[in-house]
């Protein structure tokens, strides 16, 4: 759904590509962080890869912010 708005936004080609990458990276990074942080069955606490979820959230926030500015 976001990709439809990217084409209508008043952004340069570089920013459009950046928004596409950021918004696409978020749904890949967030599940990776959840699943890869507890790879071993005996793990009771998440590992350092849990930070991928925060990185995915930051990518989604940044991409949405840039897109919103371009749409205004």
For each residue, the residues with C-beta under 8 A, 3 or more apart:
1: 4 5
2: 5 6 19 23 63 64 67
3: 6 7 20 23
4: 1 7 8
5: 1 2 8 9 67 71
6: 2 3 9 11 16 19 20 23 67
7: 3 4 16
8: 4 5 71
9: 5 6 16 19 67 70 71
10: 70 71
11: 6 15 16 19 66 67 70
12: 15 16
13: 16 17
14: 17 18
15: 11 12 18 19 66 70
16: 6 7 9 11 12 13 19 20
17: 13 14 20 21
18: 14 15 21 22 63 66
19: 2 6 9 11 15 16 22 23 63 66 67 70
20: 3 6 16 17 23 24
21: 17 18 24 25 63
22: 18 19 25 26 59 60 62 63 66
23: 2 3 6 19 20 26 59 60 63 64 67
24: 20 21 27 28
25: 21 22 28 29 56 59
26: 22 23 29 30 56 57 59 60 63
27: 24 30 31 56
28: 24 25 31 32 56
29: 25 26 32 33 52 53 55 56 59
30: 26 27 33 34 52 53 56 57
31: 27 28 34 35
32: 28 29 35 36 49 52 56
33: 29 30 36 37 49 50 51 52 53 54 55 56
34: 30 31 37 38 50 53
35: 31 32 38 39
36: 32 33 39 47 49 52
37: 33 34 46 47 48 49 50 52
38: 34 35 43 46 47
39: 35 36 43 47
40: 43
41:
42:
43: 38 39 40 46 47
44:
45:
46: 37 38 43 49 50
47: 36 37 38 39 43 50
48: 37 51
49: 32 33 36 37 46 52
50: 33 34 37 46 47 53 54
51: 33 48 54 55
52: 29 30 32 33 36 37 49 55 56
53: 29 30 33 34 50 56 57
54: 33 50 51 57 58
55: 29 33 51 52 58 59
56: 25 26 27 28 29 30 32 33 52 53 59 60
57: 26 30 53 54 60 61
58: 54 55 61 62
59: 22 23 25 26 29 55 56 62 63
60: 22 23 26 56 57 63 64
61: 57 58 64 65
62: 22 58 59 65 66
63: 2 18 19 21 22 23 26 59 60 66 67
64: 2 23 60 61 67 68
65: 61 62 68 69
66: 11 15 18 19 22 62 63 69 70
67: 2 5 6 9 11 19 23 63 64 70 71
68: 64 65 71 72
69: 65 66 72
70: 9 10 11 15 19 66 67
71: 5 8 9 10 67 68
72: 68 69
